[in-house]
Each structure stands twice: as C-alpha cells, then as structure tokens.
Amino acid sequence: MPSNHISAREIGNTTSDSNGNFGYMFTPEVPGKYQIIARFNGSASYGSSSATTYMGVAEAPQATPTPTPPPPAMTDTYVLGIGAGAIIAIIVVGIVLMLMLRKR
C-alpha cells in the first residue's frame, strides 16, 4: 500500500533564465514520486510566484559483475604441447643429420 507520507526539504537555490525557466541538479536519496515546488518571494519590482512539477525516480539498477573468462580448452593445451614437441623433434633430427654428414 503506498504511503501518503509527505516530507519537505529545501534542496537548494537557483536562478531563472531570461524566459523565467529554472533548473537545478540533485540526486534523490530514495526512489519514488517527487513533487518539486519553486517559489519566488518577490522583490520591489516583481510580485511573488511559484511553480510546481512532478518527477519519478526509479531505483538504480544493480551493477552486474564482470564475468570471468573461461579457462583455455584442454584441446588447446594438447595442440600447443604436440606442436612444441614436433618442433623440438625436427630440430633434434636436423642436428643428428648435420652431425652424420660432418663425419663423412
């Protein structure tokens, strides 16, 4: 059941532009419906005035954790091992052939 609790607080002061429009940045602490009231108390030249608007604030989405990368597949490890072994075997055979040809 929605709460009809109304609490008011001043969030700051702002100045209107040449068209009489105003704006103010703030971060609401609680999600929900907000009524925003701007009041001008008046001056020696202008009478008092006020304006009201409403805005809704949604709850911020939860941060999603960064997924951890999967470990390399075992087939990748085997292929690398076999490839390294084949290269070493070729080098050994080449050295043996070189030594045999030198002895002749």
Phi, psi and omega in degrees: 000127182294147180273139176262015181293127179244126173232138181244145174205150178278131180255348178155184179238149179216171179239141179280158177274188184293343178265000180088007179272152181223161177207156180204132179267133173204160179247111178296145182274336186230135176293154178146192180267131180240136171257127181248125181242127175251132181235139172242119184287348181097170179212188178295334183260333186232148176281170180287157177204168176208161177217148180229143172213169180234153173212152177251140179241119178272157177291138181295140178292149179289143178291134178271133180293148178288126181292145177276138181293145180291152178293155180298147181293149180297329179297325177297318180296317179296317181297317178297318179296315180295319179297315179295319179297319180296318179297316179297318180298319179297318179296316180297315179298319178298318179295317179298316179296319179298316180295321179293321181288330178292324183289340182284000000 
